[in-house]
Amino acid sequence: MDLERLQSFLTSKNVTLVAVSKTHPPERVLEVYAGGQRVFGENRPQEMLAKYDALPKDIHWHLIGHLQTNKVKMIAPFVAMIHSVDSLRLLSEINKQAEKYNRVIDCLLQFHIAEEETKFGLDEDEARTLLESPEYLAMQNVRICGVMGMATFTDDTALVRREFKSLKRIFSNLKMKYFAENEEFREVSMGMSGDWEVAVEEGSTMVRIGSLIFGERKKE
Ligand SMILES: *Cc1c(COP(=O)(O)O)cnc(C)c1O
């Protein structure tokens, strides 16, 4: 895939491209960086930290994979956005670590929208409970900027489209109820190499694309 064409198409739609560099070495990231890309996604804190250390400091690093509470401190000094917040406990830890570095960390709430059972994420009721909790309301060092979800891994485009619609609906519901006055709550992170076009049609503001840019990954 031609990176420049992908970037300019997404820019024209106001969609942020997160180039997912997991499993690829820093030299490959640097090639894509040379093409003007500044936002990169990783799903493992250790790997993200190693690349952060090795690569230019104007890269915005987005953590997109499931995050264990005990790994938050590893990335708290520099991470630009965490897409995978799926519990109050995790959000509390992010808040605590961000405070140590005098930062405010941007976060997305991850929702379970796929039919597959293996995917992480909240449902809408759990999100409401989180957003209404006194603990969340007291947090000063996290900023919830929207939602994230992964569709079922399938060729069934109609199913994928329904799942993306459901994420967009959750976003709109939460926006209306909790973030109406809040400009920062605006991101819908959905769409990967196989389904990003459907995601953009359904209102994605952030796509997370790996293999289309970097080529196939070796088996993880
Ligand atoms: C790996 C990964 C992606 C990118 O997957 P591709 O199919 O290579 O584009 C996107 N989102 C998450 C959460 C991932 O783990």
The ligand as an SDF file (V2000), in Angstrom:
LIG
                    3D

 15 15  0  0  0  0  0  0  0  0999 V2000
   -2.2100   -5.3540   15.6140 C   0  0  0  0  0  0  0  0  0  0  0  0
   -3.3260   -4.4430   15.8980 C   0  0  0  0  0  0  0  0  0  0  0  0
   -3.8100   -3.5840   14.8890 C   0  0  0  0  0  0  0  0  0  0  0  0
   -3.2940   -3.5730   13.4670 C   0  0  0  0  0  0  0  0  0  0  0  0
   -3.5600   -4.7630   12.8200 O   0  0  0  0  0  0  0  0  0  0  0  0
   -3.3570   -4.9050   11.2310 P   0  0  0  0  0  0  0  0  0  0  0  0
   -4.3550   -5.9410   10.8570 O   0  0  0  0  0  0  0  0  0  0  0  0
   -1.9550   -5.3480   11.0230 O   0  0  0  0  0  0  0  0  0  0  0  0
   -3.6230   -3.6030   10.6030 O   0  0  0  0  0  0  0  0  0  0  0  0
   -4.8320   -2.7130   15.2380 C   0  0  0  0  0  0  0  0  0  0  0  0
   -5.3540   -2.6750   16.4700 N   0  0  0  0  0  0  0  0  0  0  0  0
   -4.9160   -3.4800   17.4540 C   0  0  0  0  0  0  0  0  0  0  0  0
   -5.5370   -3.3840   18.8060 C   0  0  0  0  0  0  0  0  0  0  0  0
   -3.8860   -4.3910   17.2020 C   0  0  0  0  0  0  0  0  0  0  0  0
   -3.4690   -5.1870   18.1900 O   0  0  0  0  0  0  0  0  0  0  0  0
  1  2  1  0
  2  3  1  0
  2 14  2  0
  3  4  1  0
  3 10  2  0
  4  5  1  0
  5  6  1  0
  6  7  2  0
  6  8  1  0
  6  9  1  0
 10 11  1  0
 11 12  2  0
 12 13  1  0
 12 14  1  0
 14 15  1  0
M  END
$$$$
